[in-house]
Amino acid sequence: MIDSVYVYTLGCRLNQAESEAISQAFRTGGFDIQKDYRNASLIVVNTCTVTSKAEQKARRMIRLFQKCAEAVVVTGCYAQMKENEIGALGKNIRVFSLKEKGSLLSLPLYLNENGRNPSAIFSFEKRETDPFVFDADVFSYHSRAYLKIQDGCDNHCAFCQTSVARGKSVSLPVDEVVKRAKKIEEDGYHEIMLTGVNLTMYNHNEGGLAPLVEALLSSLGPDMRIRFSSLEADNVDDRLIDTFSDPRIMPHFHLPVQSASNKVLARVERKYQIDEIEYIVRKIREKKDDPFISCDIITGLPGEEEEDYQMTKDFLLKMDFAAFHVFPYSPREKTALFGAKDKSEERVRDKRAEELRRLSEIQTRKYIARQEGKRVEVIYEKNGWGTSGNYLKVKVESSRSHESGELLYGVLYKINPPAVRII
């Protein structure tokens, strides 16, 4: 009998947001949500396909899960791209494509109507749903709320499968976003993370992301914080950056840079040049006092030579990024660059990635050291830890107990590990 559920998530914050909604649907249906997969009779795997390693990890975990659970449901971008491959991993596996993912929210009711029999998972009728049905108001794994406002991507970068898997960009209407955000605020949360496949493509033909952020700031109270999952440079404009001066916009920004070589950016069909990234970073720093600015970098992209790599390395230091998430280039099927002959050798690609990861650790330590003595906001999580406005994991030292999600104020008085003394 299916009576307990474990939800396992790979990939982006959008997947995390959708997994929260799936967990809530099962919880509302009376199922126990487990934190240990070994205690679950049904396991839901929300997958990613951004790299071959992400797919390999998904396969490894699916094989593990199908040995101990009565049934495994697999969804997400990998499920969209490789349904037959996943289905062949075991007889107790059912795959839901991205367009069918929303129908998982109805699965708990169907199981209850059919005695929670595992066979009901396989007789359940999958159907295509609206991408914005994932509207959780309980976030069991996080002390902040995730709000999905956008899906899909129109950029078609030559190395990326996202537009293939997720389809064209679609946006949740402004009034509906505001309505959901106010509901989250009423439920007692103090921070919303806006998520999407390509967040800055939100309503990009109708004014962009800035009008939405302005509407949220005018509708939400003074204790509500807004954080962005990621900001693509090609749709970041001055109007959006101007909203960052509001103290309710958290001083933490993530930019998918990928390379600082204009030659490489053109080769992989990114929609900006590196001077645009520099402009955005400088403008953000005009609005925020020493914000945490991180970026994505891909080493070994087709066309990347040693000179291009050095440009990237020099740029990261010049712009003083606080951290970089580094990925070795992974050729993806159904992309324009799949099979490209001018990609770097794997040993060179991996060496560059490792060098940048070490450099990122140094940059992060430098950034944290600069925060010593500064007043910070913290969202309390659990076990004496929280996350600061600039997204540092901090030890919370206080004379009283605190609830998960509580908004606190303190001074960062120690940097190793970062610790905040609550005022």
C-alpha positions as CSV (number, residue, x, y, z in Angstrom):
1,M,0.0,0.0,0.0
2,I,1.2,3.5,-0.8
3,D,1.0,5.5,2.5
4,S,4.3,7.4,2.6
5,V,6.1,9.5,0.0
6,Y,9.7,10.8,-0.5
7,V,10.3,13.6,-3.1
8,Y,13.9,13.7,-4.5
9,T,14.8,16.8,-6.5
10,L,17.7,17.5,-8.8
11,G,18.5,20.7,-10.6
12,C,17.3,24.3,-10.4
13,R,15.2,26.2,-7.9
14,L,12.3,26.0,-10.2
15,N,12.4,22.2,-9.7
16,Q,12.5,22.8,-6.0
17,A,9.4,25.0,-6.1
18,E,7.5,22.4,-8.1
19,S,8.6,19.6,-5.8
20,E,7.3,21.6,-2.8
21,A,3.9,21.7,-4.5
22,I,4.0,18.0,-5.2
23,S,4.9,17.3,-1.6
24,Q,2.1,19.5,-0.4
25,A,-0.5,17.7,-2.6
26,F,0.5,14.4,-1.0
27,R,0.5,15.8,2.5
28,T,-3.0,17.3,1.9
29,G,-4.1,13.9,0.7
30,G,-3.1,12.4,4.0
31,F,0.2,10.8,3.0
32,D,3.3,10.9,5.2
33,I,6.1,12.9,3.7
34,Q,9.4,11.2,4.5
35,K,12.8,12.7,4.8
36,D,14.5,9.3,4.3
37,Y,13.8,7.4,1.1
38,R,14.1,4.1,2.9
39,N,10.9,4.8,4.8
40,A,8.8,5.7,1.7
41,S,6.5,3.4,-0.3
42,L,6.4,5.9,-3.2
43,I,9.3,8.0,-4.4
44,V,8.9,10.9,-6.8
45,V,12.1,12.0,-8.6
46,N,12.2,15.4,-10.2
47,T,15.0,15.4,-12.6
48,C,17.4,17.7,-14.5
49,T,19.1,17.4,-17.9
50,V,21.4,20.4,-17.9
51,T,24.5,18.1,-18.0
52,S,25.3,14.5,-18.7
53,K,26.3,14.2,-15.0
54,A,22.9,15.3,-13.9
55,E,21.3,12.6,-16.1
56,Q,23.8,10.0,-14.7
57,K,22.9,10.9,-11.1
58,A,19.2,10.7,-11.9
59,R,19.7,7.2,-13.4
60,R,21.8,6.1,-10.4
61,M,19.2,7.4,-7.9
62,I,16.2,5.9,-9.8
63,R,17.9,2.5,-9.8
64,L,18.5,2.8,-6.1
65,F,14.9,3.9,-5.4
66,Q,13.2,1.3,-7.5
67,K,14.8,-1.4,-5.4
68,C,13.3,-0.3,-2.1
69,A,10.0,1.5,-3.0
70,E,6.8,0.0,-4.3
71,A,6.7,2.5,-7.1
72,V,8.9,5.3,-8.5
73,V,7.5,8.3,-10.4
74,V,10.0,10.2,-12.5
75,T,9.4,13.7,-13.9
76,G,11.4,16.8,-14.9
77,C,13.6,17.8,-17.8
78,Y,15.4,14.4,-18.1
79,A,12.0,12.6,-18.1
80,Q,10.9,14.9,-20.9
81,M,14.0,14.1,-23.0
82,K,14.5,10.4,-22.3
83,E,11.2,8.8,-21.3
84,N,11.9,5.4,-22.8
85,E,15.4,5.3,-21.4
86,I,14.0,5.9,-17.9
87,G,11.1,3.5,-18.3
88,A,13.6,0.7,-19.1
89,L,15.3,1.0,-15.7
90,G,12.6,-1.0,-13.9
91,K,9.0,-2.3,-14.0
92,N,7.8,-0.2,-11.1
93,I,8.7,3.1,-12.7
94,R,6.2,5.5,-14.3
95,V,7.4,8.6,-16.2
96,F,5.6,11.9,-16.4
97,S,6.7,14.4,-19.0
98,L,7.1,18.1,-18.2
99,K,3.7,18.9,-19.7
100,E,2.2,16.1,-17.6
101,K,4.0,17.0,-14.4
102,G,1.1,19.1,-13.1
103,S,-1.2,16.1,-13.2
104,L,0.9,14.6,-10.3
105,L,-1.0,17.0,-8.1
106,S,-4.1,14.9,-8.7
107,L,-2.4,11.6,-8.1
108,P,-2.9,11.6,-4.3
109,L,-6.7,11.9,-4.7
110,Y,-6.7,9.1,-7.3
111,L,-4.7,6.8,-4.9
112,N,-7.1,7.5,-2.1
113,E,-10.0,6.6,-4.4
114,N,-8.3,3.3,-5.3
115,G,-7.3,2.0,-1.9
116,R,-3.8,3.4,-2.2
117,N,-2.9,0.4,-4.3
118,P,0.4,0.7,-6.1
119,S,-1.2,-0.4,-9.3
120,A,-3.2,2.8,-9.2
121,I,-0.1,4.7,-10.1
122,F,0.1,2.9,-13.4
123,S,-3.7,3.2,-14.2
124,F,-3.7,6.9,-13.3
125,E,-4.5,8.9,-16.5
126,K,-1.7,11.4,-17.2
127,R,-2.7,14.7,-18.8
128,E,-1.2,17.9,-19.9
129,T,-1.6,20.8,-17.5
130,D,-0.9,24.5,-17.1
131,P,2.7,25.1,-16.1
132,F,1.6,27.4,-13.2
133,V,-0.6,24.8,-11.3
134,F,2.3,24.4,-8.9
135,D,1.1,26.8,-6.2
136,A,2.3,25.6,-2.9
137,D,1.6,27.5,0.3
138,V,3.5,25.2,2.6
139,F,7.2,24.8,2.1
140,S,8.3,21.9,4.2
141,Y,11.9,21.8,3.2
142,H,12.6,25.6,3.2
143,S,12.1,28.5,5.5
144,R,11.4,30.8,2.5
145,A,8.7,30.5,-0.1
146,Y,9.3,29.7,-3.8
147,L,7.0,31.4,-6.3
148,K,7.1,30.2,-9.9
149,I,6.4,33.1,-12.3
150,Q,7.8,32.0,-15.6
151,D,8.5,28.8,-17.6
152,G,10.3,27.9,-20.8
153,C,12.9,29.9,-22.8
154,D,13.0,31.5,-26.2
155,N,16.8,32.0,-26.4
156,H,17.8,28.6,-27.9
157,C,21.4,28.9,-26.8
158,A,23.4,26.4,-28.9
159,F,24.7,24.3,-26.0
160,C,21.4,24.2,-23.9
161,Q,18.6,21.7,-23.9
162,T,16.3,23.8,-21.7
163,S,14.3,25.4,-24.6
164,V,13.9,21.9,-26.1
165,A,12.7,20.4,-22.8
166,R,10.7,23.3,-21.4
167,G,9.4,24.9,-24.6
168,K,8.6,28.5,-25.3
169,S,8.6,31.2,-22.6
170,V,5.3,31.7,-20.7
171,S,4.6,34.0,-17.8
172,L,2.1,34.1,-15.0
173,P,0.0,37.3,-15.2
174,V,1.1,40.1,-12.9
175,D,-2.1,40.2,-10.9
176,E,-1.9,36.4,-10.2
177,V,1.7,36.7,-9.1
178,V,0.8,39.5,-6.7
179,K,-2.2,37.4,-5.4
180,R,0.0,34.4,-4.7
181,A,2.7,36.5,-3.1
182,K,0.2,38.2,-0.8
183,K,-1.1,34.7,0.2
184,I,2.5,33.7,1.0
185,E,2.8,36.8,3.2
186,E,-0.4,36.1,4.9
187,D,0.8,32.6,5.7
188,G,3.7,34.0,7.7
189,Y,6.6,33.8,5.4
190,H,9.1,36.6,5.3
191,E,10.9,35.8,2.0
192,I,9.8,34.9,-1.5
193,M,12.2,33.6,-4.1
194,L,10.9,34.3,-7.6
195,T,11.7,31.3,-9.8
196,G,11.5,30.5,-13.5
197,V,13.5,28.8,-16.3
198,N,14.6,32.2,-17.5
199,L,13.3,34.7,-15.0
200,T,14.2,37.8,-16.9
201,M,12.3,36.6,-19.9
202,Y,9.1,37.2,-17.8
203,N,6.7,39.2,-20.0
204,H,9.8,40.2,-22.0
205,N,7.6,41.5,-24.9
206,E,5.4,43.5,-22.6
207,G,7.7,45.5,-20.3
208,G,9.7,42.7,-18.7
209,L,10.3,41.8,-15.1
210,A,10.5,45.3,-13.7
211,P,6.8,46.2,-13.7
212,L,6.1,43.0,-11.8
213,V,8.8,43.7,-9.2
214,E,7.3,47.2,-8.8
215,A,3.9,45.8,-8.3
216,L,5.1,43.3,-5.7
217,L,7.0,46.1,-3.8
218,S,3.9,48.3,-3.7
219,S,1.6,45.4,-2.6
220,L,3.7,43.6,0.1
221,G,4.5,44.8,3.6
222,P,7.8,46.2,5.0
223,D,8.8,42.8,6.4
224,M,8.5,40.8,3.2
225,R,11.7,40.1,1.3
226,I,12.2,39.3,-2.4
227,R,15.0,37.2,-3.9
228,F,15.7,36.3,-7.5
229,S,16.7,32.8,-8.4
230,S,18.8,33.9,-11.4
231,L,19.0,36.9,-13.8
232,E,19.9,36.4,-17.5
233,A,21.8,39.5,-18.7
234,D,20.0,40.0,-22.0
235,N,16.7,41.1,-20.4
236,V,18.1,43.0,-17.4
237,D,17.4,46.7,-17.9
238,D,17.9,49.9,-15.9
239,R,14.3,49.9,-14.7
240,L,14.7,46.5,-13.2
241,I,18.0,47.4,-11.6
242,D,16.4,50.6,-10.1
243,T,14.1,48.4,-8.1
244,F,17.1,46.9,-6.4
245,S,17.5,50.0,-4.3
246,D,14.5,48.9,-2.2
247,P,15.8,47.3,1.0
248,R,13.3,44.4,0.6
249,I,15.2,43.2,-2.5
250,M,17.8,40.9,-1.1
251,P,21.5,41.8,-1.8
252,H,22.1,38.5,-3.6
253,F,22.2,38.2,-7.4
254,H,23.2,35.3,-9.6
255,L,24.1,35.9,-13.3
256,P,24.7,33.1,-15.8
257,V,27.8,34.5,-17.5
258,Q,29.2,31.2,-19.0
259,S,32.2,32.9,-20.6
260,A,33.9,36.3,-20.7
261,S,35.0,35.8,-24.3
262,N,32.8,37.6,-26.8
263,K,34.0,35.1,-29.4
264,V,32.9,32.1,-27.4
265,L,29.6,33.8,-26.4
266,A,28.8,34.3,-30.1
267,R,29.8,30.8,-30.9
268,V,27.4,29.4,-28.4
269,E,24.7,31.9,-29.4
270,R,24.4,33.8,-26.1
271,K,22.4,37.0,-26.5
272,Y,24.8,39.5,-24.9
273,Q,28.4,40.6,-24.9
274,I,30.6,40.7,-21.9
275,D,30.5,44.5,-21.5
276,E,26.8,44.1,-20.7
277,I,27.6,41.8,-17.8
278,E,30.1,44.4,-16.5
279,Y,27.5,47.2,-16.8
280,I,24.9,45.2,-14.9
281,V,27.3,44.2,-12.1
282,R,28.5,47.8,-11.7
283,K,24.9,49.1,-11.6
284,I,23.9,46.6,-9.0
285,R,26.7,47.7,-6.8
286,E,25.4,51.3,-7.1
287,K,22.1,50.1,-5.6
288,K,23.4,47.7,-3.0
289,D,26.2,47.8,-0.4
290,D,28.6,45.0,-1.3
291,P,26.0,42.5,-2.5
292,F,26.8,38.8,-3.0
293,I,27.0,38.5,-6.8
294,S,27.7,35.0,-8.2
295,C,27.7,33.6,-11.7
296,D,27.7,30.4,-13.8
297,I,30.7,29.5,-15.9
298,I,31.1,26.7,-18.4
299,T,34.6,25.6,-19.2
300,G,35.5,24.0,-22.5
301,L,32.7,25.4,-24.6
302,P,33.2,25.0,-28.3
303,G,35.6,27.7,-29.5
304,E,37.2,28.2,-26.1
305,E,41.0,28.4,-26.5
306,E,43.5,29.2,-23.8
307,E,43.2,33.0,-24.5
308,D,39.4,32.8,-24.1
309,Y,39.8,31.0,-20.8
310,Q,42.3,33.5,-19.5
311,M,39.8,36.3,-20.5
312,T,37.2,34.6,-18.4
313,K,39.5,34.1,-15.4
314,D,40.7,37.7,-15.5
315,F,37.1,39.0,-15.8
316,L,35.9,37.0,-12.8
317,L,38.7,38.6,-10.7
318,K,38.2,42.1,-12.2
319,M,34.5,42.0,-11.4
320,D,35.2,40.5,-7.9
321,F,32.4,37.9,-8.1
322,A,31.8,36.4,-4.7
323,A,31.4,32.9,-6.1
324,F,31.1,31.1,-9.4
325,H,29.3,27.8,-10.1
326,V,31.6,26.0,-12.6
327,F,30.4,23.3,-15.0
328,P,32.6,21.5,-17.5
329,Y,30.9,21.7,-20.9
330,S,28.7,18.7,-21.6
331,P,27.5,18.1,-25.2
332,R,23.7,17.7,-25.2
333,E,21.6,15.9,-27.8
334,K,19.2,18.0,-29.9
335,T,21.3,21.2,-29.5
336,A,23.1,23.0,-32.3
337,L,26.5,22.3,-30.8
338,F,26.1,18.6,-30.3
339,G,28.9,17.0,-32.2
340,A,30.9,20.2,-32.5
341,K,34.5,19.5,-33.3
342,D,36.1,22.6,-31.7
343,K,35.4,21.9,-28.1
344,S,38.3,21.6,-25.6
345,E,39.8,18.3,-24.7
346,E,38.2,16.8,-21.6
347,R,41.4,17.0,-19.6
348,V,41.9,20.7,-20.4
349,R,38.2,21.4,-19.8
350,D,38.3,19.7,-16.4
351,K,41.6,21.3,-15.4
352,R,40.1,24.7,-16.1
353,A,37.0,23.9,-14.2
354,E,38.9,22.7,-11.1
355,E,41.1,25.9,-11.2
356,L,38.1,28.1,-11.3
357,R,36.4,26.2,-8.4
358,R,39.5,26.7,-6.3
359,L,39.5,30.4,-7.2
360,S,35.8,30.6,-6.3
361,E,36.5,29.3,-2.8
362,I,39.1,32.1,-2.3
363,Q,36.7,34.7,-3.6
364,T,33.9,33.5,-1.2
365,R,36.3,33.6,1.8
366,K,37.3,37.2,0.8
367,Y,33.7,38.2,0.6
368,I,32.7,36.7,3.9
369,A,35.7,38.4,5.6
370,R,34.5,41.8,4.3
371,Q,31.1,41.3,6.1
372,E,32.6,41.1,9.6
373,G,31.0,43.7,11.8
374,K,28.1,44.4,9.5
375,R,24.5,44.4,10.5
376,V,22.6,41.7,8.6
377,E,19.1,40.3,8.2
378,V,18.7,36.6,8.8
379,I,15.9,34.2,8.0
380,Y,16.1,31.5,10.7
381,E,16.0,27.9,9.5
382,K,16.7,25.3,12.1
383,N,19.2,23.9,14.6
384,G,20.7,27.3,15.2
385,W,21.4,28.2,11.6
386,G,19.9,30.7,9.2
387,T,20.5,32.4,5.8
388,S,21.5,36.1,5.7
389,G,20.1,38.6,3.2
390,N,23.3,38.2,1.1
391,Y,22.7,34.4,1.2
392,L,25.4,33.3,3.6
393,K,24.7,30.3,5.8
394,V,25.3,31.7,9.3
395,K,25.3,30.4,12.8
396,V,22.7,32.2,14.8
397,E,23.6,33.1,18.4
398,S,20.7,34.3,20.5
399,S,19.5,34.4,24.0
400,R,16.0,33.1,22.9
401,S,14.6,30.4,20.8
402,H,13.3,31.1,17.2
403,E,10.8,29.6,14.8
404,S,11.8,28.4,11.3
405,G,11.2,31.3,8.8
406,E,11.5,34.0,11.5
407,L,13.1,37.3,10.4
408,L,15.9,38.3,12.6
409,Y,18.4,41.1,12.8
410,G,22.0,40.9,14.1
411,V,25.7,41.6,13.6
412,L,28.0,39.2,11.8
413,Y,30.8,39.1,14.4
414,K,32.7,36.0,13.3
415,I,33.6,34.7,9.9
416,N,34.8,31.1,10.3
417,P,32.2,29.8,10.4
418,P,30.1,33.0,9.7
419,A,28.1,33.7,12.9
420,V,25.5,36.3,13.7
421,R,24.8,37.7,17.2
422,I,21.1,38.6,17.2
423,I,20.3,42.1,18.4
